[in-house]
């Protein structure tokens, strides 16, 4: 091929189109980019196309490293929990369960964007699984059956997740005041006949709702779960097996 023919073909190429194979991606940079997008703009803003654009690459190149967006999100979670040192835990299994639950609440509260990722279901940070293991082990040691132990963990996590979601919503409303009437302001004296209890406490609702400590609520929740799971000698199948300390 003559030099003039090469020049003609080069002119026909679309401007800015990369020549040859795309440059090799750094997986750590890819994950860090995805994490930054989620932190700053939310899960909805994350896509394989968006990350590829940020890296000056193509979506197809990303698929050499991750199977799909879900796997990329899993990688964004990876190692987040490990950044928080494990606390010293008491030996008593009930107290230990409360301490682990409180640590879980504190950790996720420090990285609120994780709530949005976890809301997709099935995604988790492997480094956080020690907390799940501890809670189930403590529940078994308290005399709960394996089934009740798993349900106890689910109840604790539901509280942790729900509490943090509501806290974040409250912070958002506080930062963006509006003239719209939100609960409990939307309740008026006209509602007294239908909603007498709510009407009586509405003026102090926010005060009452804010005047509590998550650790105290978790303690009460664990106490109730243990009492219900062991009342009348009910321990279920294999309760306490493999548990710590006071396991049956």
C-alpha positions as CSV (number, residue, x, y, z in Angstrom):
1,X,0.0,0.0,0.0
2,X,1.4,3.4,-1.0
3,X,1.8,6.3,1.4
4,X,-0.9,8.2,-0.3
5,X,-3.4,5.3,0.1
6,X,-2.6,5.1,3.8
7,X,-3.2,8.8,4.2
8,X,-6.6,8.5,2.4
9,X,-7.7,5.6,4.7
10,X,-6.6,7.5,7.8
11,X,-8.7,10.5,6.7
12,X,-11.8,8.2,6.4
13,X,-11.5,7.1,10.0
14,X,-13.9,8.8,12.4
15,X,-12.1,11.4,14.5
16,X,-11.2,10.3,18.0
17,X,-11.9,6.6,17.4
18,X,-9.2,4.5,19.1
19,X,-7.0,2.4,16.9
20,X,-6.3,-1.2,17.8
21,X,-7.2,-2.9,21.1
22,X,-8.6,-0.7,24.0
23,X,-6.1,0.0,26.7
24,X,-6.0,-2.4,29.6
25,X,-8.1,-1.4,32.6
26,X,-7.0,-1.4,36.2
27,X,-9.6,-3.3,38.2
28,X,-8.9,-1.2,41.3
29,X,-9.4,2.0,39.4
30,X,-12.6,0.6,37.9
31,X,-14.1,-0.3,41.3
32,X,-13.0,3.1,42.8
33,X,-14.7,4.9,39.9
34,X,-17.9,2.9,40.4
35,X,-17.8,3.6,44.2
36,X,-17.3,7.3,43.6
37,X,-20.3,7.5,41.3
38,X,-22.5,5.7,43.8
39,X,-21.3,7.9,46.7
40,X,-21.8,11.1,44.9
41,X,-24.8,10.5,42.7
42,X,-26.5,7.3,43.9
43,X,-26.9,3.8,42.6
44,X,-29.2,4.9,39.8
45,X,-26.4,6.8,38.2
46,X,-24.1,3.8,38.0
47,X,-24.0,1.8,34.7
48,X,-21.4,-0.1,32.8
49,X,-21.5,2.6,30.1
50,X,-21.0,5.4,32.7
51,X,-18.0,3.7,34.3
52,X,-16.5,2.9,30.9
53,X,-16.9,6.5,29.8
54,X,-15.2,7.8,33.0
55,X,-12.2,5.4,32.3
56,X,-12.0,6.3,28.6
57,X,-12.9,2.8,27.6
58,X,-15.9,0.8,26.4
59,X,-18.6,-1.1,28.2
60,X,-17.4,-4.3,26.5
61,X,-13.9,-3.9,28.0
62,X,-15.5,-3.9,31.5
63,X,-17.1,-7.2,30.9
64,X,-13.7,-8.8,30.8
65,X,-13.5,-8.0,34.6
66,X,-17.1,-8.2,35.8
67,X,-20.1,-10.2,34.7
68,X,-22.6,-7.4,35.1
69,X,-23.6,-4.3,37.1
70,X,-24.5,-6.4,40.2
71,X,-21.0,-7.9,40.4
72,X,-19.5,-4.4,40.0
73,X,-21.7,-3.2,42.9
74,X,-20.5,-6.2,45.0
75,X,-17.0,-5.1,44.4
76,X,-17.9,-1.5,45.5
77,X,-18.9,-3.0,48.8
78,X,-15.9,-5.2,49.2
79,X,-13.6,-4.1,52.0
80,X,-15.8,-1.3,53.2
81,X,-16.5,-3.0,56.5
82,X,-12.9,-4.0,57.0
83,X,-12.0,-0.3,57.3
84,X,-13.7,-0.4,60.7
85,X,-11.9,-2.3,63.4
86,X,-13.8,-5.0,65.2
87,X,-14.8,-3.9,68.7
88,X,-14.0,-5.9,71.9
89,X,-17.1,-8.0,72.6
90,X,-18.5,-9.2,75.9
91,X,-18.6,-13.0,76.6
92,X,-22.2,-13.1,77.6
93,X,-24.0,-14.2,74.4
94,X,-27.0,-11.9,74.8
95,X,-24.8,-8.9,75.6
96,X,-22.5,-9.9,72.7
97,X,-25.4,-10.0,70.3
98,X,-26.4,-6.5,71.3
99,X,-22.8,-5.3,70.9
100,X,-22.5,-6.8,67.4
101,X,-25.8,-5.3,66.3
102,X,-24.8,-1.9,67.7
103,X,-21.5,-2.1,65.8
104,X,-23.4,-3.0,62.6
105,X,-25.6,0.0,63.1
106,X,-22.6,2.3,63.6
107,X,-20.7,1.0,60.6
108,X,-23.5,1.2,58.1
109,X,-24.5,4.6,59.5
110,X,-21.0,5.9,58.6
111,X,-21.4,4.8,55.0
112,X,-25.0,5.5,54.2
113,X,-24.7,4.9,50.4
114,X,-24.3,1.2,51.2
115,X,-28.0,1.2,52.2
116,X,-28.9,1.9,48.5
117,X,-26.7,-1.0,47.3
118,X,-28.0,-3.4,49.9
119,X,-31.6,-2.5,49.0
120,X,-31.1,-4.2,45.7
121,X,-31.0,-7.5,47.6
122,X,-28.5,-10.3,47.6
123,X,-25.4,-8.0,47.6
124,X,-23.1,-7.9,50.6
125,X,-19.6,-7.2,51.7
126,X,-17.9,-10.6,52.5
127,X,-16.0,-8.8,55.3
128,X,-19.2,-8.0,57.0
129,X,-20.3,-11.7,57.3
130,X,-18.5,-12.1,60.7
131,X,-21.3,-10.0,62.2
132,X,-24.0,-12.3,60.8
133,X,-22.0,-15.3,62.1
134,X,-21.7,-13.7,65.6
135,X,-25.3,-12.9,65.9
136,X,-26.5,-16.3,64.9
137,X,-23.9,-18.0,67.1
138,X,-25.0,-15.9,70.1
139,X,-28.7,-16.6,69.4
140,X,-27.9,-20.3,69.4
141,X,-25.9,-19.9,72.7
142,X,-29.0,-18.2,74.2
143,X,-31.0,-21.3,73.5
144,X,-32.7,-20.4,70.2
145,X,-33.2,-23.0,67.5
146,X,-31.3,-22.5,64.2
147,X,-34.5,-21.3,62.5
148,X,-35.2,-18.8,65.3
149,X,-31.6,-17.7,65.3
150,X,-31.7,-16.9,61.6
151,X,-35.0,-15.0,62.1
152,X,-33.5,-13.2,65.1
153,X,-30.7,-12.0,62.8
154,X,-33.3,-10.9,60.2
155,X,-35.2,-8.9,62.8
156,X,-32.1,-7.2,64.0
157,X,-31.0,-6.3,60.5
158,X,-34.4,-5.1,59.6
159,X,-34.3,-2.7,62.6
160,X,-30.8,-1.5,61.7
161,X,-31.6,-0.9,58.1
162,X,-35.0,0.7,58.7
163,X,-33.7,3.0,61.5
164,X,-30.8,4.2,59.3
165,X,-33.1,4.8,56.3
166,X,-35.5,6.9,58.5
167,X,-32.6,8.8,60.0
168,X,-31.3,9.7,56.6
169,X,-34.7,10.8,55.4
170,X,-35.0,13.0,58.5
171,X,-31.6,14.6,57.8
172,X,-32.7,15.2,54.2
173,X,-35.9,16.9,55.3
174,X,-34.0,19.0,57.9
175,X,-31.6,20.3,55.2
176,X,-34.4,21.1,52.7
177,X,-37.2,22.6,54.6
178,X,-40.4,23.1,52.6
179,X,-43.9,24.5,53.1
180,X,-45.4,21.1,52.5
181,X,-47.0,19.5,55.6
182,X,-45.3,16.2,56.4
183,X,-46.1,13.8,59.2
184,X,-46.9,14.7,62.0
185,X,-47.6,18.3,60.9
186,X,-50.4,17.1,58.6
187,X,-52.4,16.0,61.7
188,X,-54.7,18.7,63.0
189,X,-57.3,19.0,65.7
190,X,-59.9,18.1,63.2
191,X,-58.4,14.6,63.3
192,X,-58.9,14.2,67.1
193,X,-62.1,12.1,66.8
194,X,-60.5,9.6,64.4
195,X,-56.9,9.8,65.7
196,X,-57.0,10.8,69.3
197,X,-53.7,9.3,70.4
198,X,-51.8,10.8,67.4
199,X,-53.4,14.2,67.9
200,X,-52.4,14.2,71.6
201,X,-48.7,13.6,70.9
202,X,-48.2,15.2,67.5
203,X,-46.7,18.4,68.8
204,X,-44.0,16.4,70.6
205,X,-43.7,13.6,68.2
206,X,-40.3,14.6,66.8
207,X,-39.0,15.2,70.3
208,X,-40.2,11.7,71.5
209,X,-39.0,10.0,68.3
210,X,-35.6,11.5,68.5
211,X,-35.1,10.9,72.2
212,X,-33.8,7.4,72.0
213,X,-30.5,5.5,71.5
214,X,-30.3,2.8,68.9
215,X,-28.3,0.6,71.3
216,X,-31.1,0.7,73.9
217,X,-33.7,-0.2,71.2
218,X,-31.5,-3.0,70.0
219,X,-31.1,-4.3,73.6
220,X,-34.9,-4.3,74.0
221,X,-35.3,-6.1,70.6
222,X,-32.7,-8.8,71.5
223,X,-34.3,-9.3,74.9
224,X,-37.7,-9.9,73.3
225,X,-36.3,-12.2,70.7
226,X,-34.5,-14.3,73.3
227,X,-37.5,-14.4,75.6
228,X,-39.9,-15.4,72.8
229,X,-37.5,-18.0,71.4
230,X,-36.9,-19.8,74.7
231,X,-40.2,-19.4,76.6
232,X,-41.9,-22.5,77.9
233,X,-38.7,-24.4,77.3
234,X,-39.0,-24.0,73.6
235,X,-35.6,-24.4,72.0
236,X,-36.4,-26.0,68.7
237,X,-34.2,-28.4,66.7
238,X,-30.5,-28.3,67.7
239,X,-30.8,-25.1,69.8
240,X,-27.5,-24.0,71.3
241,X,-25.4,-26.4,69.3
242,X,-22.1,-24.8,68.4
243,X,-23.0,-21.8,70.5
244,X,-20.7,-19.9,72.9
245,X,-20.7,-19.9,76.6
246,X,-24.2,-20.5,77.9
247,X,-25.5,-22.6,75.0
248,X,-27.9,-25.4,75.9
